[in-house]
Structure formats: structure tokens, C-alpha cells
Amino acid sequence: MDLEKNSPLRWNFTKGILFRFVFSYLVLCIWPFPLYFIPYSWYVYQPVQRLFGQMANAVGPLLLGKYYLSSSMIASSDTSYKYALTFVFLMLAAASTLIWSVIDRRRWAYEKLSAGLNLLVRYYLAQALLIYGFLKVIPLQFPEPTVARLTETYGDSSRMGLLWTFMGASPAYTIFTGAGEVLGGTLLLFRRTRLLGAVISAFVLTHVFALNIFYDVPVKLYSFHLLFMSLFLITPDAQRLANLFVLNKPVAPELPATPVADVRLRWLGIIVQTGLIGLIFFQPLYSAVSQKRELETRAAGMEKVDVVGEFEVSYFILNNDTLQAVETEKRRWKNVRLGGNSMQITYMDGLSIPWLCSIRNGSKKIKVLSKDLSTTGEFRFEKEGEWLSLRGTLNQDSLRIVSRYTSANAFLLYREFHWISEEPFYH
């Protein structure tokens, strides 16, 4: 006997149709979570993923004027492929709703299925928030602005680049925003705190979605779906929240969940949920800590360069040949910018190349490393007044360089924090 068909609780027609559609769509969006936690499960979900991709690639050219085939190497949720895939999911959800409504038209309510979907969405949303949250709490997502970024004009920055710069300029604010995501994600993992977690998540994700919209960050589609999921989790308790915050009415306690009758099944559910919660929480944390340790290992025995500013190259000797300051000498440096752990070299033809750099063991030696980690170099430097000289090797070439300050020794961005300010320091 189907208990839900004989339940005294009865949904109206509109609620039943809407639930079937939302259930179908969210399951498609969340897929293959949490299946991918199971070893070798890709043999099951990868064929389904490929089928979805083929459908999107078939619909995309008809739906959009410009369409590009899917690429897993593109870190964007706003590709034409992703929009086509979203359209496919909407159509599949609509078809599923129609078929489901015809086959199961006598069912009055879906309380158990609704609870299952609520649990699935909670865990998926918690994982997403914890992944992004830990990358902010352990500042990795928004790196400290490099010298190359600091010496650009605002007009040379994209909106997304400007967002990344102002977030990276304040690690404390980055940690603060990440803490909100971690708090919301953690509270979602437990039944007693899930509503508070959903409310916090909705506020956090509204801010994230707004930043993605107004600064043109290509994660708009993904962040919108996360925001939608947080609102979905709040919806069953919307009336209770309205009574508490708006209507000034008594708030009834939440009805307790109906326990599973079979004790063995109950314990199995507890074990599975505990393991899943552990994976959802500790996997993003471990990943963020591992990335941080990898960066620290690269910088082991290294210190930040204490010479900050822009220097114009006056003398440039490459492999014992003195190169003149003319635009045709493409191998000659025009200027060099130093600060933090970065160095930017601008050549006579205008080409600019960023490098990672640091002082080895507090000595007068600067080690440089290309961004792709394929090329290294090392210089001994001497600073006298406004003059800076470099002598060493880069990419197997010997170099002797004499340069002179052309800008201040520090960026205003590195100015110390002030509790007391007699007047605004706005520059």
C-alpha cells in the first residue's frame, strides 16, 4: 500500500505540477552528485554526461546565433554550451513533468520525495559553498595584486580583473566573505540548523550573484542556480519566517521527521549520511590546505623582494654585448617593476612579461621563475640611492643591468591600516 496515496495531506494541482518540474530540473542540474563519491561510478554517469553533451551540442547551434562546442578546459559557467545544456535540462524537466503527471495523476502528495530532494539539494549546495568558502578563508581564490596589476591603469582592467584586484588587496575581507560561505555550508549539513544555513546561504549567494552580474564574472549561470537552491530550501518555511520577522505572529515548532521503522535501515542511513557529510566538509578543506602547502613549498627558503617600484633600464649588457635603448632591440629591457613576489619586465618593443620573484635566504640574490614554472633565473642585486643594479642569468643568458627609479618606492595600496583618520585618505 502506498502511504502517500492514502495520506490525509493533499497537495493542490498546481503544487503537484510545480514540484514534479522542480524535482526533475534540480536532479538534472545536480547530477552526478553524490554519485561521483563512489569509486568507479564514472562508468555509470559518464555515458549520461556524454548524452547530455550531445543533446546540448545539437540544440546549441539552433538556439544561439554563435555557438561553441563544449570544452572542459574553460573555467566558465556562462559558455554557449552551458546555456544550451540549461535549455536541454528545462525541456527534459518539462517532458518529465508531463509524463509523470499522466502516469501518477492519482497521487495526492510527495512528502517523502520532497524530503529526499531537500536533503540532496542541501548537501550539494553545502559542498559548493564549502569549496568556494575554504578557498577564501585560506586566501587562494583572490591572489595579492602583482606589480604588473598595480602599475596598470584602471582603463586597462576589465570589470572582473578589477573585482579580483580589490578582493586580493584585502585578504581580511576575503576571509570574511569566505567565512560566511563556510558557515552557511556547514549549517546546511545538519537537519536542526538547515533553515538557518539556507537563510545565510541566500544572503551570501545574493551578494555573490550580484558581483558576478555587475562585474561580468562568467559564473553568473552557476551562481544563479546556487541562489535558486538556497531559496528552494527556504520555501517550505517561508510562512514561519514571515510570522517571525514580519507579521509578529507565534511561530509553530517544526514537525519532527518520521523515523524509519527498521532499525537496521535507520543505522545504515546514519552511517551513509555521516560519511557523506565528512566527505562534503573535509574534501574541500583538504584541497585548500594542500594548495596552500604547495604554494608555501615553492616559496620555501624565499622572502619577498624588499625593493618596490618601477625602474628604467639605463645600461643593458646581454652576453657581454651592450644593447642600445632603441625599439629594434627586442631583447633589451626598457623597464622593470618589482614588488611583493612579482616582477614585470617590459621590453623595448612594448612586450611585458610577468615573473615570480623572491630573495633567496635573505641574501642579495633575487630568484625569478616564469609563471609556467619552465624558466628560471637568478640575479645578485645592489641598491645605492635611486640606482639598482642586477647581475646574473636568465634563460641561460648572462645579464648586467643598471636601472634608476622612475616611481615611488611603495604603492599606496600597501599603506598601513589606521583606526584614527583625521581626514579621508582618498587617492
VOTORPA-193727 format. One record per residue (C-alpha): residue number from 1; residue in three letters; x, y, z. Coordinates in nm, 4 decimals. Layout:
% VOTORPA-193727
PT  NUM  ALA  X  Y  Z;
...
END
This chain:
% VOTORPA-193727
PT  1  MET  0.0000  0.0000  0.0000;
PT  2  ASP  0.1335  0.3464  -0.0888;
PT  3  LEU  0.1194  0.5554  0.2264;
PT  4  GLU  0.1400  0.8831  0.0381;
PT  5  LYS  -0.1654  0.7999  -0.1726;
PT  6  ASN  -0.3612  0.7371  0.1476;
PT  7  SER  -0.2144  1.0309  0.3404;
PT  8  PRO  -0.4630  1.2878  0.4778;
PT  9  LEU  -0.2306  1.5585  0.3439;
PT  10  ARG  -0.3286  1.6559  -0.0088;
PT  11  TRP  -0.1471  1.8981  -0.2394;
PT  12  ASN  -0.3364  2.1109  -0.4861;
PT  13  PHE  -0.2952  2.0543  -0.8582;
PT  14  THR  -0.0589  2.3479  -0.9152;
PT  15  LYS  0.1723  2.2495  -0.6305;
PT  16  GLY  0.1931  1.8934  -0.7605;
PT  17  ILE  0.2828  2.0041  -1.1143;
PT  18  LEU  0.5354  2.2578  -0.9872;
PT  19  PHE  0.7015  2.0016  -0.7596;
PT  20  ARG  0.7398  1.7496  -1.0414;
PT  21  PHE  0.9040  2.0112  -1.2631;
PT  22  VAL  1.1369  2.1472  -0.9938;
PT  23  PHE  1.2298  1.7958  -0.8829;
PT  24  SER  1.3169  1.6909  -1.2382;
PT  25  TYR  1.5137  2.0068  -1.3132;
PT  26  LEU  1.7152  2.0117  -0.9907;
PT  27  VAL  1.8070  1.6443  -1.0182;
PT  28  LEU  1.9365  1.7095  -1.3709;
PT  29  CYS  2.1334  2.0150  -1.2553;
PT  30  ILE  2.2856  1.8347  -0.9587;
PT  31  TRP  2.3720  1.5183  -1.1499;
PT  32  PRO  2.6031  1.3291  -1.0955;
PT  33  PHE  2.6215  1.4383  -0.7283;
PT  34  PRO  2.6648  1.2449  -0.4999;
PT  35  LEU  2.7342  0.9503  -0.7275;
PT  36  TYR  3.0872  1.0665  -0.8059;
PT  37  PHE  3.1936  0.9984  -0.4463;
PT  38  ILE  3.1630  0.6253  -0.5212;
PT  39  PRO  3.4766  0.4686  -0.6775;
PT  40  TYR  3.4389  0.3662  -1.0433;
PT  41  SER  3.0957  0.5269  -1.0605;
PT  42  TRP  3.2116  0.7225  -1.3668;
PT  43  TYR  3.1324  0.4125  -1.5694;
PT  44  VAL  2.7698  0.4870  -1.4851;
PT  45  TYR  2.7447  0.8662  -1.5048;
PT  46  GLN  2.9940  0.9495  -1.7809;
PT  47  PRO  2.7781  0.7943  -2.0587;
PT  48  VAL  2.4843  1.0000  -1.9308;
PT  49  GLN  2.7030  1.3122  -1.9241;
PT  50  ARG  2.8095  1.2481  -2.2838;
PT  51  LEU  2.4455  1.2080  -2.3867;
PT  52  PHE  2.3571  1.5427  -2.2275;
PT  53  GLY  2.6542  1.6999  -2.4043;
PT  54  GLN  2.5474  1.5611  -2.7412;
PT  55  MET  2.1962  1.6957  -2.6905;
PT  56  ALA  2.3317  2.0405  -2.5979;
PT  57  ASN  2.5647  2.0454  -2.8987;
PT  58  ALA  2.2709  1.9538  -3.1225;
PT  59  VAL  2.0410  2.2210  -2.9809;
PT  60  GLY  2.3015  2.4940  -2.9307;
PT  61  PRO  2.3539  2.5997  -3.2943;
PT  62  LEU  1.9752  2.6200  -3.3433;
PT  63  LEU  1.9156  2.8099  -3.0213;
PT  64  LEU  2.2055  3.0575  -3.0265;
PT  65  GLY  2.3499  3.2704  -3.3025;
PT  66  LYS  2.7069  3.1911  -3.2015;
PT  67  TYR  2.7750  2.8522  -3.0504;
PT  68  TYR  3.0970  2.6812  -2.9477;
PT  69  LEU  3.1299  2.3138  -2.8670;
PT  70  SER  3.1831  2.2170  -2.5051;
PT  71  SER  3.5312  2.2356  -2.3569;
PT  72  SER  3.6184  2.1106  -2.0089;
PT  73  MET  3.9240  2.3392  -2.0089;
PT  74  ILE  3.7154  2.6584  -1.9967;
PT  75  ALA  3.6639  2.7830  -1.6396;
PT  76  SER  3.3296  2.9461  -1.7139;
PT  77  SER  2.9684  2.8552  -1.6498;
PT  78  ASP  2.8455  3.1153  -1.8983;
PT  79  THR  2.9577  2.9454  -2.2181;
PT  80  SER  2.7143  2.8948  -2.5027;
PT  81  TYR  2.7395  2.5222  -2.4289;
PT  82  LYS  2.6263  2.5730  -2.0675;
PT  83  TYR  2.3272  2.7818  -2.1783;
PT  84  ALA  2.2334  2.5176  -2.4335;
PT  85  LEU  2.2682  2.2499  -2.1655;
PT  86  THR  2.0416  2.4507  -1.9343;
PT  87  PHE  1.7820  2.4701  -2.2119;
PT  88  VAL  1.8078  2.0922  -2.2594;
PT  89  PHE  1.7526  2.0385  -1.8871;
PT  90  LEU  1.4477  2.2665  -1.8911;
PT  91  MET  1.2976  2.0746  -2.1842;
PT  92  LEU  1.3737  1.7379  -2.0248;
PT  93  ALA  1.2191  1.8565  -1.6980;
PT  94  ALA  0.9070  1.9744  -1.8829;
PT  95  ALA  0.8760  1.6406  -2.0644;
PT  96  SER  0.9322  1.4526  -1.7393;
PT  97  THR  0.6637  1.6601  -1.5679;
PT  98  LEU  0.4122  1.5853  -1.8419;
PT  99  ILE  0.4764  1.2100  -1.8443;
PT  100  TRP  0.4948  1.1912  -1.4647;
PT  101  SER  0.1666  1.3815  -1.4251;
PT  102  VAL  -0.0141  1.1437  -1.6597;
PT  103  ILE  0.1237  0.8246  -1.5071;
PT  104  ASP  0.0953  0.9314  -1.1431;
PT  105  ARG  -0.2098  1.1579  -1.1609;
PT  106  ARG  -0.3823  0.9935  -0.8623;
PT  107  ARG  -0.1058  1.0698  -0.6121;
PT  108  TRP  -0.2032  1.3419  -0.3668;
PT  109  ALA  0.1320  1.4393  -0.2187;
PT  110  TYR  0.5065  1.3725  -0.2369;
PT  111  GLU  0.6176  1.4340  0.1200;
PT  112  LYS  0.8873  1.1648  0.1262;
PT  113  LEU  1.0168  1.2518  -0.2186;
PT  114  SER  1.0205  1.6188  -0.1238;
PT  115  ALA  1.2235  1.5405  0.1886;
PT  116  GLY  1.4689  1.3394  -0.0210;
PT  117  LEU  1.5100  1.6219  -0.2724;
PT  118  ASN  1.5561  1.8694  0.0117;
PT  119  LEU  1.8358  1.6547  0.1540;
PT  120  LEU  2.0046  1.6171  -0.1848;
PT  121  VAL  1.9936  1.9917  -0.2565;
PT  122  ARG  2.1199  2.0730  0.0936;
PT  123  TYR  2.4277  1.8570  0.0540;
PT  124  TYR  2.5017  1.9763  -0.2996;
PT  125  LEU  2.4687  2.3415  -0.2013;
PT  126  ALA  2.6785  2.2845  0.1102;
PT  127  GLN  2.9567  2.1318  -0.0975;
PT  128  ALA  2.9599  2.4251  -0.3406;
PT  129  LEU  2.9686  2.6802  -0.0579;
PT  130  LEU  3.2438  2.4951  0.1271;
PT  131  ILE  3.4596  2.4660  -0.1855;
PT  132  TYR  3.4471  2.8390  -0.2545;
PT  133  GLY  3.4456  2.9307  0.1140;
PT  134  PHE  3.7647  2.7463  0.2045;
PT  135  LEU  3.9391  2.8976  -0.0998;
PT  136  LYS  3.8675  3.2364  0.0593;
PT  137  VAL  3.9238  3.1514  0.4260;
PT  138  ILE  4.2621  3.0129  0.3178;
PT  139  PRO  4.3245  3.3022  0.0755;
PT  140  LEU  4.3746  3.1319  -0.2598;
PT  141  GLN  4.0946  3.2458  -0.4894;
PT  142  PHE  4.1985  3.6119  -0.4951;
PT  143  PRO  4.5791  3.6485  -0.5010;
PT  144  GLU  4.7626  3.9590  -0.3858;
PT  145  PRO  4.7827  4.2117  -0.6714;
PT  146  THR  5.1062  4.1781  -0.8646;
PT  147  VAL  5.3294  4.4655  -0.9659;
PT  148  ALA  5.2037  4.4238  -1.3217;
PT  149  ARG  4.8476  4.4754  -1.1999;
PT  150  LEU  4.9372  4.7659  -0.9727;
PT  151  THR  5.1128  4.9560  -1.2483;
PT  152  GLU  4.8261  4.9223  -1.4952;
PT  153  THR  4.5716  5.1978  -1.5395;
PT  154  TYR  4.2102  5.1428  -1.4390;
PT  155  GLY  4.1226  5.1655  -1.8053;
PT  156  ASP  4.3357  4.8583  -1.8773;
PT  157  SER  4.1389  4.6499  -1.6265;
PT  158  SER  3.8315  4.4500  -1.7080;
PT  159  ARG  3.5478  4.4572  -1.4562;
PT  160  MET  3.6330  4.1044  -1.3490;
PT  161  GLY  4.0008  4.1967  -1.3198;
PT  162  LEU  3.9097  4.4966  -1.1060;
PT  163  LEU  3.6966  4.2747  -0.8811;
PT  164  TRP  3.9820  4.0251  -0.8376;
PT  165  THR  4.2195  4.3123  -0.7602;
PT  166  PHE  4.0119  4.4787  -0.4893;
PT  167  MET  3.9351  4.1417  -0.3287;
PT  168  GLY  4.3022  4.0418  -0.3362;
PT  169  ALA  4.4040  4.3802  -0.1957;
PT  170  SER  4.2323  4.2933  0.1337;
PT  171  PRO  4.2906  3.9325  0.2471;
PT  172  ALA  4.0928  4.0072  0.5647;
PT  173  TYR  3.7800  4.0954  0.3650;
PT  174  THR  3.8306  3.7865  0.1501;
PT  175  ILE  3.8463  3.5719  0.4640;
PT  176  PHE  3.5339  3.7454  0.5986;
PT  177  THR  3.3311  3.6662  0.2866;
PT  178  GLY  3.4631  3.3103  0.2827;
PT  179  ALA  3.3649  3.2625  0.6466;
PT  180  GLY  3.0052  3.3430  0.5534;
PT  181  GLU  3.0108  3.0761  0.2841;
PT  182  VAL  3.1693  2.8188  0.5161;
PT  183  LEU  2.9186  2.8986  0.7913;
PT  184  GLY  2.6209  2.8654  0.5582;
PT  185  GLY  2.7531  2.5443  0.4042;
PT  186  THR  2.8292  2.3867  0.7415;
PT  187  LEU  2.4860  2.4664  0.8858;
PT  188  LEU  2.3200  2.3116  0.5801;
PT  189  LEU  2.4741  1.9742  0.6614;
PT  190  PHE  2.2622  1.9218  0.9734;
PT  191  ARG  1.8841  1.8965  0.9938;
PT  192  ARG  1.8387  2.1153  1.3017;
PT  193  THR  2.0372  2.4046  1.1516;
PT  194  ARG  1.9436  2.3652  0.7856;
PT  195  LEU  1.6956  2.6558  0.7796;
PT  196  LEU  1.9469  2.8970  0.9336;
PT  197  GLY  2.2059  2.7673  0.6884;
PT  198  ALA  1.9696  2.8227  0.3963;
PT  199  VAL  1.8944  3.1807  0.5063;
PT  200  ILE  2.2645  3.2641  0.5480;
PT  201  SER  2.3402  3.0975  0.2146;
PT  202  ALA  2.0699  3.3020  0.0417;
PT  203  PHE  2.2191  3.6282  0.1698;
PT  204  VAL  2.5741  3.5232  0.0790;
PT  205  LEU  2.4788  3.3990  -0.2669;
PT  206  THR  2.2722  3.7095  -0.3412;
PT  207  HIS  2.5900  3.9105  -0.2887;
PT  208  VAL  2.7940  3.6669  -0.4999;
PT  209  PHE  2.5387  3.6674  -0.7804;
PT  210  ALA  2.5217  4.0480  -0.7774;
PT  211  LEU  2.9017  4.0727  -0.8057;
PT  212  ASN  2.9002  3.8236  -1.0921;
PT  213  ILE  2.6319  4.0238  -1.2722;
PT  214  PHE  2.7668  4.3732  -1.2167;
PT  215  TYR  3.1343  4.2830  -1.2679;
PT  216  ASP  3.0668  4.0442  -1.5584;
PT  217  VAL  3.2219  3.7385  -1.3932;
PT  218  PRO  3.1492  3.4307  -1.6093;
PT  219  VAL  2.9904  3.2331  -1.3247;
PT  220  LYS  2.6504  3.4002  -1.3457;
PT  221  LEU  2.4574  3.0910  -1.4518;
PT  222  TYR  2.6127  2.8700  -1.1838;
PT  223  SER  2.5731  3.1243  -0.9022;
PT  224  PHE  2.2099  3.1836  -1.0053;
PT  225  HIS  2.1365  2.8126  -0.9692;
PT  226  LEU  2.3030  2.8040  -0.6269;
PT  227  LEU  2.0921  3.1019  -0.5186;
PT  228  PHE  1.7804  2.9318  -0.6541;
PT  229  MET  1.8640  2.6198  -0.4499;
PT  230  SER  1.9006  2.8208  -0.1300;
PT  231  LEU  1.5606  2.9839  -0.1914;
PT  232  PHE  1.4133  2.6409  -0.2660;
PT  233  LEU  1.5293  2.5216  0.0760;
PT  234  ILE  1.3726  2.8256  0.2448;
PT  235  THR  1.0349  2.7963  0.0672;
PT  236  PRO  0.8787  2.5265  0.2947;
PT  237  ASP  0.9428  2.7512  0.5967;
PT  238  ALA  0.8612  3.0821  0.4291;
PT  239  GLN  0.5380  3.1273  0.6261;
PT  240  ARG  0.7114  3.0575  0.9583;
PT  241  LEU  0.9831  3.3101  0.8736;
PT  242  ALA  0.7218  3.5673  0.7741;
PT  243  ASN  0.5395  3.5139  1.1048;
PT  244  LEU  0.8642  3.5685  1.2958;
PT  245  PHE  1.0159  3.8648  1.1123;
PT  246  VAL  0.7196  4.0454  0.9529;
PT  247  LEU  0.3774  3.9521  1.0885;
PT  248  ASN  0.4727  3.9330  1.4587;
PT  249  LYS  0.2786  3.6095  1.4991;
PT  250  PRO  0.3610  3.2981  1.7020;
PT  251  VAL  0.5852  3.0532  1.5197;
PT  252  ALA  0.4886  2.6896  1.5464;
PT  253  PRO  0.7706  2.4403  1.6010;
PT  254  GLU  0.8775  2.2311  1.3082;
PT  255  LEU  0.7215  1.8875  1.2934;
PT  256  PRO  0.9762  1.6147  1.3733;
PT  257  ALA  1.0807  1.3812  1.0945;
PT  258  THR  0.9127  1.0408  1.0869;
PT  259  PRO  1.1758  0.7847  1.1949;
PT  260  VAL  1.2444  0.4802  0.9806;
PT  261  ALA  1.0746  0.1786  1.1326;
PT  262  ASP  1.3502  -0.0717  1.0503;
PT  263  VAL  1.6361  -0.0217  1.2992;
PT  264  ARG  1.8969  -0.1636  1.0593;
PT  265  LEU  1.7916  0.0718  0.7817;
PT  266  ARG  1.7953  0.3601  1.0283;
PT  267  TRP  2.1559  0.2866  1.1298;
PT  268  LEU  2.2569  0.2363  0.7679;
PT  269  GLY  2.1149  0.5785  0.6855;
PT  270  ILE  2.3043  0.7356  0.9763;
PT  271  ILE  2.6318  0.5773  0.8625;
PT  272  VAL  2.5858  0.6840  0.4995;
PT  273  GLN  2.4893  1.0389  0.5962;
PT  274  THR  2.7815  1.0701  0.8370;
PT  275  GLY  3.0261  0.9533  0.5710;
PT  276  LEU  2.8774  1.1865  0.3113;
PT  277  ILE  2.8896  1.4836  0.5493;
PT  278  GLY  3.2540  1.4048  0.6220;
PT  279  LEU  3.3388  1.3960  0.2514;
PT  280  ILE  3.1472  1.7152  0.1756;
PT  281  PHE  3.3182  1.9087  0.4562;
PT  282  PHE  3.6712  1.7726  0.4700;
PT  283  GLN  3.7404  1.7221  0.0989;
PT  284  PRO  3.7224  2.0979  0.0151;
PT  285  LEU  3.9184  2.1776  0.3319;
PT  286  TYR  4.1900  1.9255  0.2466;
PT  287  SER  4.2078  2.0536  -0.1115;
PT  288  ALA  4.2505  2.4159  0.0019;
PT  289  VAL  4.5125  2.3247  0.2633;
PT  290  SER  4.7027  2.1167  0.0054;
PT  291  GLN  4.7076  2.4060  -0.2416;
PT  292  LYS  4.8315  2.6393  0.0318;
PT  293  ARG  5.1089  2.3985  0.1293;
PT  294  GLU  5.2130  2.3598  -0.2332;
PT  295  LEU  5.2487  2.7370  -0.2663;
PT  296  GLU  5.4432  2.7523  0.0598;
PT  297  THR  5.6719  2.4713  -0.0571;
PT  298  ARG  5.7520  2.6634  -0.3733;
PT  299  ALA  5.8377  2.9648  -0.1633;
PT  300  ALA  6.0396  2.7670  0.0946;
PT  301  GLY  6.3560  2.9498  0.1872;
PT  302  MET  6.2418  3.2547  -0.0066;
PT  303  GLU  6.1463  3.6027  0.1088;
PT  304  LYS  5.9569  3.8840  -0.0556;
PT  305  VAL  6.1624  4.1292  -0.2542;
PT  306  ASP  6.2049  4.4366  -0.0343;
PT  307  VAL  6.2691  4.6670  -0.3309;
PT  308  VAL  5.9389  4.8003  -0.4606;
PT  309  GLY  5.8824  5.0312  -0.7520;
PT  310  GLU  5.9449  5.0923  -1.1194;
PT  311  PHE  6.2965  5.1215  -1.2614;
PT  312  GLU  6.4039  5.2466  -1.6016;
PT  313  VAL  6.6927  5.0491  -1.7508;
PT  314  SER  6.9904  5.2730  -1.8330;
PT  315  TYR  7.2519  5.0112  -1.9224;
PT  316  PHE  7.1811  4.6626  -2.0525;
PT  317  ILE  7.4531  4.4064  -2.1289;
PT  318  LEU  7.3425  4.0721  -2.2743;
PT  319  ASN  7.6087  3.8002  -2.3067;
PT  320  ASN  7.8813  4.0707  -2.2936;
PT  321  ASP  7.7094  4.2761  -2.5687;
PT  322  THR  7.5794  4.6222  -2.4785;
PT  323  LEU  7.2353  4.6767  -2.6303;
PT  324  GLN  7.1196  5.0289  -2.7077;
PT  325  ALA  6.7840  5.1705  -2.6000;
PT  326  VAL  6.6166  5.1513  -2.9411;
PT  327  GLU  6.2860  4.9883  -3.0303;
PT  328  THR  6.4523  4.7468  -3.2717;
PT  329  GLU  6.6433  4.5823  -2.9835;
PT  330  LYS  6.3626  4.3465  -2.8854;
PT  331  ARG  6.5828  4.1582  -2.6373;
PT  332  ARG  6.6653  4.4713  -2.4366;
PT  333  TRP  6.4707  4.5619  -2.1261;
PT  334  LYS  6.3013  4.9011  -2.1194;
PT  335  ASN  6.1944  4.8953  -1.7565;
PT  336  VAL  6.1412  4.6547  -1.4697;
PT  337  ARG  5.8815  4.6676  -1.1928;
PT  338  LEU  5.9404  4.4973  -0.8591;
PT  339  GLY  5.7160  4.4382  -0.5594;
PT  340  GLY  5.5875  4.1607  -0.3365;
PT  341  ASN  5.6630  3.8291  -0.5044;
PT  342  SER  5.6412  3.9519  -0.8618;
PT  343  MET  5.8493  4.1233  -1.1243;
PT  344  GLN  5.7375  4.2543  -1.4608;
PT  345  ILE  5.9857  4.3050  -1.7428;
PT  346  THR  5.8909  4.5388  -2.0278;
PT  347  TYR  6.0991  4.5097  -2.3438;
PT  348  MET  6.1830  4.7850  -2.5921;
PT  349  ASP  5.9093  4.6726  -2.8315;
PT  350  GLY  5.6465  4.7079  -2.5555;
PT  351  LEU  5.6141  4.3379  -2.4723;
PT  352  SER  5.5593  4.2851  -2.0976;
PT  353  ILE  5.6228  3.9521  -1.9254;
PT  354  PRO  5.5372  3.8845  -1.5579;
PT  355  TRP  5.7677  3.6712  -1.3400;
PT  356  LEU  5.7537  3.5312  -0.9905;
PT  357  CYS  6.0485  3.6504  -0.7841;
PT  358  SER  6.1885  3.6382  -0.4324;
PT  359  ILE  6.5080  3.6864  -0.2356;
PT  360  ARG  6.6961  3.3651  -0.1618;
PT  361  ASN  6.7567  3.3146  0.2104;
PT  362  GLY  6.7621  3.6859  0.2866;
PT  363  SER  7.0693  3.7401  0.0680;
PT  364  LYS  7.1235  3.9948  -0.2065;
PT  365  LYS  7.0127  3.7414  -0.4656;
PT  366  ILE  6.6811  3.7514  -0.6461;
PT  367  LYS  6.5500  3.4283  -0.7926;
PT  368  VAL  6.2959  3.4614  -1.0749;
PT  369  LEU  6.0584  3.1993  -1.2074;
PT  370  SER  5.8278  3.2114  -1.5080;
PT  371  LYS  5.4543  3.1766  -1.4462;
PT  372  ASP  5.4507  2.8348  -1.6145;
PT  373  LEU  5.7489  2.7296  -1.3949;
PT  374  SER  5.9540  2.6344  -1.7037;
PT  375  THR  6.2183  2.9100  -1.6941;
PT  376  THR  6.4329  3.0271  -1.4045;
PT  377  GLY  6.6948  3.2898  -1.3403;
PT  378  GLU  6.8957  3.4410  -1.0600;
PT  379  PHE  7.0395  3.7887  -1.0058;
PT  380  ARG  7.2636  3.9496  -0.7497;
PT  381  PHE  7.1342  4.2992  -0.6829;
PT  382  GLU  7.2822  4.6130  -0.5317;
PT  383  LYS  7.0883  4.9266  -0.4469;
PT  384  GLU  7.2555  5.2641  -0.3994;
PT  385  GLY  7.0224  5.5592  -0.3682;
PT  386  GLU  6.7964  5.5652  -0.6717;
PT  387  TRP  7.0105  5.3181  -0.8644;
PT  388  LEU  6.9554  4.9436  -0.8788;
PT  389  SER  7.1999  4.7074  -1.0484;
PT  390  LEU  7.1330  4.3451  -1.1407;
PT  391  ARG  7.3911  4.0853  -1.2436;
PT  392  GLY  7.3072  3.7240  -1.3199;
PT  393  THR  7.1452  3.4822  -1.5627;
PT  394  LEU  6.8006  3.4447  -1.7122;
PT  395  ASN  6.7035  3.1666  -1.9502;
PT  396  GLN  7.0755  3.0727  -1.9857;
PT  397  ASP  7.1699  3.4295  -2.0868;
PT  398  SER  7.4110  3.6359  -1.8770;
PT  399  LEU  7.2833  3.9841  -1.7939;
PT  400  ARG  7.4241  4.3000  -1.6394;
PT  401  ILE  7.1698  4.5746  -1.5838;
PT  402  VAL  7.1808  4.9208  -1.4296;
PT  403  SER  6.8457  5.0899  -1.3685;
PT  404  ARG  6.7099  5.4023  -1.1999;
PT  405  TYR  6.3941  5.4733  -1.0010;
PT  406  THR  6.1135  5.6290  -1.2021;
PT  407  SER  5.8368  5.5884  -0.9422;
PT  408  ALA  5.7937  5.5957  -0.5653;
PT  409  ASN  5.9397  5.3188  -0.3523;
PT  410  ALA  5.5987  5.1892  -0.2427;
PT  411  PHE  5.2411  5.1604  -0.3642;
PT  412  LEU  4.9672  5.3355  -0.1689;
PT  413  LEU  4.7864  5.0020  -0.1649;
PT  414  TYR  5.0403  4.8815  0.0927;
PT  415  ARG  4.9655  5.1732  0.3282;
PT  416  GLU  4.9103  5.0626  0.6875;
PT  417  PHE  4.5650  5.0334  0.8431;
PT  418  HIS  4.4541  5.3334  1.0532;
PT  419  TRP  4.1929  5.3294  1.3302;
PT  420  ILE  4.2130  5.7082  1.3563;
PT  421  SER  4.1961  5.9179  1.0394;
PT  422  GLU  4.1531  6.2914  1.0788;
PT  423  GLU  4.0577  6.3155  0.7128;
PT  424  PRO  3.9875  6.0656  0.4330;
PT  425  PHE  4.2955  5.9356  0.2543;
PT  426  TYR  4.1387  5.9049  -0.0907;
PT  427  HIS  4.3740  5.8701  -0.3866;
END
